[in-house]
Amino acid sequence: MIGFLLLVAVFVVFVGVLQYQKVKTTARRRSFIQDYDLTHLRPKLSQHYPELTNEQLTQVELGLKQFFQANLLLEDQSLAMPSQVVDALWHEFILHTQEYHSFCYEAFDRFLHHCPSEAMKGKNKAQLSLRKTWRACCSIEGISPRRPATLPILFAVDALLNIPNGYYYSATDFREPIAKGDSSSTTYAGHIGCTSMDSGDSSTSSSSSSNSSCNSGSSCGSGCSS
């Protein structure tokens, strides 16, 4: 009996150590994403959006960081990219292939792929992916996902910056259905692209990642990750 109890105690300690290490690693990765300098991407993004000021470009960078934080929070799940301008910044980041590869492995311990919108498989999956992103971003900003009073930056930035052909939302778009069968709040923005994560390798290029297809388990809104 004593031997059994000792074995249980060792197992509990082992699980506790693993959990502590996971929490510590996640905190380190969260800080890495938050502190990462994206300002060197501004000149290229400004070619697409010359009207944006440096202050507005900072908001776009915060949106991309929030998307990365959401991917870290939900790990292997498919997440939609709900912003046109943030997606454009993401594209520019991917073009810096070596830097982006290093960033992904430091932030996620895997490569975060970008899939084209053509890879999206069905409106319902895209809506689910978008809602996952919504809940993750609300969690990051401390917003109630069921009854939000405001929008997370990733969902608000296109409207804030008056992005042409951007994705504009209101807080009511994401309210939880009140009654069974009430789907009037469902929002779908399914035409930017999506992301998927895998182990990747150092030879992965931006063209291969941006042209890869989401698998059958992926779901995309304006973009997604899995």
Long-range contacts (C-beta under 8 A, 24 or more apart in sequence): 26-72, 29-72, 29-106, 29-107, 29-108, 30-69, 30-72, 32-106, 32-107, 33-65, 33-68, 33-69, 33-72, 33-107, 34-65, 34-69, 36-65, 36-103, 36-107, 38-64, 38-65, 38-89, 38-93, 41-89, 41-92, 41-93, 41-96, 44-92, 44-95, 45-85, 45-88, 45-89, 45-92, 48-88, 49-85, 49-88, 49-161, 49-163, 52-85, 52-161, 56-161, 59-153, 59-157, 59-160, 59-161, 60-85, 60-86, 60-89, 60-157, 60-161, 61-89, 62-153, 62-157, 63-89, 63-153, 63-154, 63-157, 64-89, 64-90, 64-93, 66-137, 66-140, 66-141, 66-152, 66-153, 66-154, 67-133, 67-154, 67-223, 68-107, 68-112, 69-136, 69-140, 70-133, 70-136, 70-137, 70-140, 70-154, 71-108, 71-112, 71-195, 71-197, 71-225, 72-107, 72-108, 73-136, 73-139, 73-140, 74-132, 74-136, 76-197, 76-226, 77-132, 77-225, 77-226, 78-125, 78-128, 78-129, 78-132, 78-194, 78-196, 78-214, 78-217, 78-218, 78-219, 78-220, 78-224, 78-225, 78-226, 79-129, 79-132, 79-133, 79-136, 79-195, 79-223, 79-224, 79-225, 79-226, 80-126, 80-129, 80-130, 80-132, 80-133, 80-189, 80-194, 80-219, 80-220, 80-221, 80-222, 80-223, 80-224, 81-133, 81-192, 81-193, 81-194, 81-195, 81-221, 81-222, 81-223, 81-224, 82-130, 82-133, 82-134, 82-154, 82-155, 82-167, 82-169, 82-189, 82-221, 82-222, 82-223, 83-154, 83-155, 83-157, 83-158, 83-163, 83-166, 83-167, 83-222, 84-158, 84-163, 84-165, 84-166, 84-167, 84-192, 84-222, 85-157, 85-158, 85-161, 85-163, 85-166, 86-154, 86-157, 87-192, 87-193, 87-222, 87-223, 90-114, 90-223, 91-210, 94-206, 94-209, 94-210, 95-206, 97-204, 97-205, 97-206, 100-206, 101-200, 101-202, 101-204, 104-200, 105-200, 108-197, 110-197, 110-198, 110-199, 110-200, 111-197, 111-198, 111-199, 111-200, 111-204, 111-209, 112-195, 112-196, 112-197, 112-225, 113-195, 113-196, 113-197, 113-198, 113-200, 113-209, 113-210, 113-212, 113-225, 114-193, 114-194, 114-195, 114-209, 114-210, 114-212, 114-223, 115-193, 115-194, 115-195, 115-196, 115-210, 115-212, 115-213, 115-214, 115-218, 115-220, 115-224, 116-193, 116-194, 116-210, 116-211, 116-213, 117-190, 117-191, 117-192, 117-193, 117-194, 117-220, 119-193, 119-194, 119-212, 119-213, 119-214, 119-218, 119-220, 120-190, 120-194, 120-214, 120-219, 120-220, 120-224, 121-214, 121-216, 121-218, 121-219, 121-220, 122-219, 123-188, 123-190, 125-218, 125-219, 125-220, 126-188, 126-190, 126-219, 126-220, 126-221, 126-224, 127-186, 127-187, 127-188, 127-221, 128-219, 129-194, 129-218, 129-219, 129-220, 129-221, 129-224, 130-187, 130-188, 130-189, 130-221, 130-222, 131-174, 133-221, 133-224, 134-174, 145-174, 145-176, 146-175, 146-176, 147-175, 147-176, 148-174, 148-175, 167-222, 188-221, 189-221, 189-222, 190-220, 190-221, 190-222, 191-222, 192-222, 192-223, 193-220, 193-222, 193-223, 193-224, 194-218, 194-219, 194-220, 194-223, 194-224, 194-225, 194-226, 195-223, 195-224, 195-225, 195-226, 196-224, 196-225, 196-226, 197-225, 197-226
